[in-house]
């Protein structure tokens, strides 16, 4: 059975001291890992089919799909006394 490949997010994440989630569409045919992060940086979210004997991606592959999850540094404001 073919499974739709999750669409990459266009959300821009910025460090805010809280855990943030690269929130891909859920599906019982695959699992999503490494999609929750707190610190600024670049992370690789992985989506893997749970049962490769019975499921394939709609591009007919079974390899895990990866997505770049980027949390940007928070802009800092520096006050300079006059």
C-alpha positions as CSV (number, residue, x, y, z in Angstrom):
1,X,0.0,0.0,0.0
2,X,1.3,3.5,-0.9
3,X,1.7,6.1,1.8
4,X,1.8,9.9,1.2
5,X,5.1,11.5,2.0
6,X,4.7,14.1,4.7
7,X,5.0,17.7,3.4
8,X,7.9,19.7,4.7
9,X,7.0,22.6,7.0
10,X,7.6,26.2,6.0
11,X,7.5,27.4,9.6
12,X,10.3,29.6,10.8
13,X,11.4,28.6,14.3
14,X,13.3,30.9,16.6
15,X,14.8,30.0,20.0
16,X,12.4,30.8,22.8
17,X,13.6,28.6,25.8
18,X,10.7,26.2,25.2
19,X,10.5,22.8,23.4
20,X,9.4,23.3,19.8
21,X,8.0,20.6,17.5
22,X,8.5,20.1,13.8
23,X,4.9,19.0,13.4
24,X,4.4,16.7,10.4
25,X,1.1,15.0,9.7
26,X,0.7,11.8,11.7
27,X,0.0,8.5,10.1
28,X,-0.2,5.0,11.6
29,X,2.0,3.7,8.7
30,X,5.1,5.6,9.8
31,X,7.0,7.0,12.9
32,X,8.5,10.4,13.3
33,X,11.7,10.9,15.3
34,X,13.9,13.8,16.4
35,X,11.1,16.3,15.8
36,X,11.1,18.0,19.2
37,X,14.0,20.3,20.1
38,X,14.7,23.3,22.4
39,X,18.0,24.8,21.5
40,X,19.0,26.8,18.5
41,X,20.6,24.7,15.7
42,X,19.9,22.4,12.8
43,X,18.4,19.0,13.4
44,X,17.4,16.1,11.1
45,X,13.8,14.9,11.6
46,X,13.4,11.3,10.3
47,X,10.2,9.7,9.1
48,X,10.3,5.9,8.7
49,X,7.8,3.4,7.5
50,X,6.9,1.0,10.3
51,X,6.1,-2.0,8.0
52,X,8.2,-2.0,4.8
53,X,6.8,-5.4,3.7
54,X,3.3,-3.9,3.3
55,X,3.9,-0.2,2.8
56,X,5.9,2.0,0.4
57,X,6.1,5.8,0.0
58,X,4.0,7.1,-2.9
59,X,7.4,7.5,-4.7
60,X,7.7,3.7,-4.5
61,X,10.7,3.8,-2.1
62,X,10.9,2.5,1.5
63,X,13.9,4.6,2.7
64,X,13.4,7.0,5.6
65,X,12.5,10.6,4.6
66,X,14.5,13.4,6.3
67,X,13.6,17.0,7.0
68,X,15.8,19.9,8.2
69,X,14.5,21.3,11.4
70,X,16.2,24.7,12.0
71,X,15.8,26.7,15.2
72,X,17.3,30.1,14.6
73,X,19.1,32.0,17.4
74,X,17.1,34.7,19.0
75,X,18.1,38.2,18.0
76,X,19.8,40.1,20.8
77,X,19.3,43.7,21.5
78,X,22.2,45.6,23.1
79,X,21.5,48.9,24.7
80,X,24.3,51.4,24.4
81,X,24.2,54.2,26.9
82,X,24.5,57.6,25.3
